[in-house]
Amino acid sequence: MKSRNIAFLLAFIAALIYGVSFTVAKEVMPLYIRPFGFILIRVLGAAVLFWTVGLFLNKEKIQTQDYPRLLLGALFGIALNQLSFFKGLSMTTPINASVIMVTSPILVLIFSTFLLNEKATKKKLLGIFIGLFGAVILIVFGKDSAAASNATLGNLLIFVNASSYGLYLILIKNLTKKYHAITLAKWLYLFGLIMVVPFGISELSMVNWTTMPEPIIYRVGFIIIFTSFLTYMFNLFAIKELKPTTLSIFIYLQPVIASIYALFVGSDSLNLIKVAATVLIFVGVYLVTRKPKESPR
């Protein structure tokens, strides 16, 4: 099998894992582990795994002037990103969360326009408006499911998660050209771990591991090993063979996979509001990510 085909396969598996993770994490929270406690477990587990892998690589020294950007990357890419995601997911439904996450490319364009002075065409501005309108509809009106304790706030927190991740991509962009991805990951997770400890330590101490059912423990392990670690490793290989724009397309599979899995296990349901909001978000993302046609010479 050619390396490019392997890259496509790994990218698809990563999207599959992400899509399933919405429901898997929802089955753990908040009954067995509260959201912030779960985040502490996830970040701690991923940090240990990345630092262990880092032992087998050539040591890279981070330049002093890059630490502030690393700290900001850890704040928006690990701490705020994951705290708002798990807290939001505990309040809303897997389908709502996965659809709102697709707004990330739209938010990246917004941040790029203001922070990197990238020009936004009229078509992309229209895509931003349509996509964000769909997100607002889902945040405000996507609250009919009994599985959602506070869907409006939960949806809003998922949107905060998508926003912080979009800002993280902008902040970390230049660092990815200077350092190995594992070097960045281990430092980001270490700084992120320090940031989430004050939020998660009390909830983690409340976890009763002795009475926790084995299937739930397996789900916790799935989130740590597969969602936090292996997907990052798979994307590392895929990005070597595929263009970033090609790889980013796989994020659009997540709502499809999340919806299919959530409907299959009966943890969520579809309605007209969700379908309409999903269509609006996908149209917005399509307009934002579509390349402009080159004018003939």
PEHUQUI-V509876 format. One record per backbone hydrogen bond with DSSP energy under -1.0 kcal/mol. NH is the residue of the N-H (numbers start at 0). CO is the residue of the C=O. E is the energy in kcal/mol with one decimal. If there is no record, write none. Layout:
# PEHUQUI-V509876
nh->NH co->CO e->E
nh->NH co->CO e->E
This chain:
# PEHUQUI-V509876
nh->5 co->1 e->-2.1
nh->6 co->2 e->-2.2
nh->7 co->3 e->-2.1
nh->8 co->4 e->-2.2
nh->9 co->5 e->-2.8
nh->10 co->6 e->-2.4
nh->11 co->7 e->-2.2
nh->12 co->8 e->-2.4
nh->13 co->9 e->-2.4
nh->14 co->10 e->-2.1
nh->15 co->11 e->-2.4
nh->16 co->12 e->-2.6
nh->17 co->13 e->-2.5
nh->18 co->14 e->-2.5
nh->19 co->15 e->-2.2
nh->20 co->16 e->-2.0
nh->23 co->19 e->-2.2
nh->24 co->20 e->-2.8
nh->25 co->21 e->-1.3
nh->26 co->22 e->-1.7
nh->28 co->24 e->-2.1
nh->31 co->27 e->-2.1
nh->32 co->27 e->-1.6
nh->37 co->33 e->-2.5
nh->38 co->34 e->-2.2
nh->39 co->35 e->-2.0
nh->40 co->36 e->-1.9
nh->41 co->37 e->-2.5
nh->42 co->38 e->-3.1
nh->43 co->39 e->-2.4
nh->44 co->40 e->-2.5
nh->45 co->41 e->-2.4
nh->46 co->42 e->-2.5
nh->47 co->43 e->-2.2
nh->48 co->44 e->-2.0
nh->49 co->45 e->-2.8
nh->50 co->46 e->-2.4
nh->51 co->47 e->-1.9
nh->52 co->48 e->-2.3
nh->53 co->49 e->-2.1
nh->55 co->52 e->-1.7
nh->56 co->53 e->-1.3
nh->65 co->62 e->-1.9
nh->66 co->63 e->-1.4
nh->69 co->65 e->-2.1
nh->70 co->66 e->-2.7
nh->71 co->67 e->-2.1
nh->72 co->68 e->-2.5
nh->73 co->69 e->-2.5
nh->74 co->70 e->-2.1
nh->75 co->71 e->-2.6
nh->76 co->72 e->-2.8
nh->77 co->73 e->-1.5
nh->78 co->73 e->-2.7
nh->79 co->74 e->-3.1
nh->81 co->77 e->-1.9
nh->82 co->78 e->-2.7
nh->83 co->79 e->-2.1
nh->84 co->80 e->-1.5
nh->85 co->81 e->-2.6
nh->86 co->82 e->-2.0
nh->87 co->83 e->-2.2
nh->88 co->84 e->-3.0
nh->89 co->85 e->-1.7
nh->90 co->87 e->-1.1
nh->91 co->87 e->-1.7
nh->96 co->92 e->-2.3
nh->97 co->93 e->-2.4
nh->98 co->94 e->-2.1
nh->99 co->95 e->-2.3
nh->100 co->96 e->-1.8
nh->101 co->98 e->-1.1
nh->102 co->99 e->-1.8
nh->103 co->100 e->-1.7
nh->106 co->102 e->-2.3
nh->107 co->103 e->-2.6
nh->108 co->104 e->-1.7
nh->109 co->105 e->-1.9
nh->110 co->106 e->-2.6
nh->111 co->107 e->-2.6
nh->112 co->108 e->-2.2
nh->113 co->109 e->-1.7
nh->114 co->110 e->-3.2
nh->115 co->111 e->-1.6
nh->117 co->111 e->-1.8
nh->124 co->120 e->-2.4
nh->125 co->121 e->-2.3
nh->126 co->122 e->-2.1
nh->127 co->123 e->-2.4
nh->128 co->124 e->-2.2
nh->129 co->125 e->-2.6
nh->130 co->126 e->-2.7
nh->131 co->127 e->-2.6
nh->132 co->128 e->-2.1
nh->133 co->129 e->-2.1
nh->134 co->130 e->-1.9
nh->135 co->131 e->-2.5
nh->136 co->132 e->-2.2
nh->137 co->133 e->-2.1
nh->138 co->134 e->-2.7
nh->139 co->135 e->-2.6
nh->140 co->136 e->-2.9
nh->141 co->137 e->-1.5
nh->142 co->140 e->-2.0
nh->147 co->144 e->-1.3
nh->149 co->90 e->-1.7
nh->153 co->149 e->-2.7
nh->154 co->150 e->-3.4
nh->155 co->151 e->-1.9
nh->156 co->152 e->-2.3
nh->157 co->153 e->-2.0
nh->158 co->154 e->-1.9
nh->159 co->155 e->-2.0
nh->160 co->156 e->-2.3
nh->161 co->157 e->-2.4
nh->162 co->158 e->-2.4
nh->163 co->159 e->-2.8
nh->164 co->160 e->-2.2
nh->165 co->161 e->-2.0
nh->166 co->162 e->-2.3
nh->167 co->163 e->-2.2
nh->168 co->164 e->-2.0
nh->169 co->165 e->-1.2
nh->170 co->166 e->-2.4
nh->171 co->167 e->-2.4
nh->175 co->171 e->-1.6
nh->178 co->174 e->-2.1
nh->183 co->179 e->-2.1
nh->184 co->180 e->-2.7
nh->185 co->181 e->-2.6
nh->186 co->182 e->-1.6
nh->187 co->183 e->-2.9
nh->188 co->184 e->-2.6
nh->189 co->185 e->-1.6
nh->190 co->186 e->-2.7
nh->191 co->187 e->-2.5
nh->192 co->188 e->-2.3
nh->193 co->189 e->-1.8
nh->194 co->190 e->-1.6
nh->195 co->191 e->-2.0
nh->196 co->192 e->-1.5
nh->199 co->195 e->-2.4
nh->200 co->196 e->-2.4
nh->203 co->199 e->-2.6
nh->204 co->200 e->-1.8
nh->206 co->203 e->-1.4
nh->216 co->212 e->-1.7
nh->217 co->213 e->-2.4
nh->218 co->214 e->-1.6
nh->219 co->215 e->-2.1
nh->220 co->216 e->-2.3
nh->221 co->217 e->-2.1
nh->222 co->218 e->-2.1
nh->223 co->219 e->-1.9
nh->224 co->220 e->-2.9
nh->225 co->221 e->-2.0
nh->226 co->221 e->-1.7
nh->227 co->222 e->-1.6
nh->229 co->224 e->-2.8
nh->230 co->225 e->-2.2
nh->232 co->228 e->-2.0
nh->233 co->229 e->-3.1
nh->234 co->230 e->-2.3
nh->235 co->231 e->-1.7
nh->236 co->232 e->-1.6
nh->237 co->233 e->-2.4
nh->238 co->234 e->-2.4
nh->241 co->237 e->-2.5
nh->246 co->242 e->-2.6
nh->247 co->243 e->-2.4
nh->249 co->246 e->-1.4
nh->250 co->247 e->-1.6
nh->251 co->248 e->-1.7
nh->252 co->249 e->-1.3
nh->256 co->252 e->-2.9
nh->257 co->253 e->-3.4
nh->258 co->254 e->-2.5
nh->259 co->255 e->-2.4
nh->260 co->256 e->-2.7
nh->261 co->257 e->-2.6
nh->262 co->258 e->-2.7
nh->263 co->259 e->-2.1
nh->264 co->260 e->-2.3
nh->266 co->261 e->-2.1
nh->274 co->270 e->-2.0
nh->275 co->271 e->-2.7
nh->276 co->272 e->-2.5
nh->277 co->273 e->-2.3
nh->278 co->274 e->-2.2
nh->279 co->275 e->-2.1
nh->280 co->276 e->-2.4
nh->281 co->277 e->-2.5
nh->282 co->278 e->-2.4
nh->283 co->279 e->-2.3
nh->284 co->280 e->-2.6
nh->285 co->281 e->-2.3
nh->286 co->282 e->-2.1
nh->287 co->283 e->-2.1
nh->288 co->284 e->-2.6
nh->289 co->285 e->-1.3
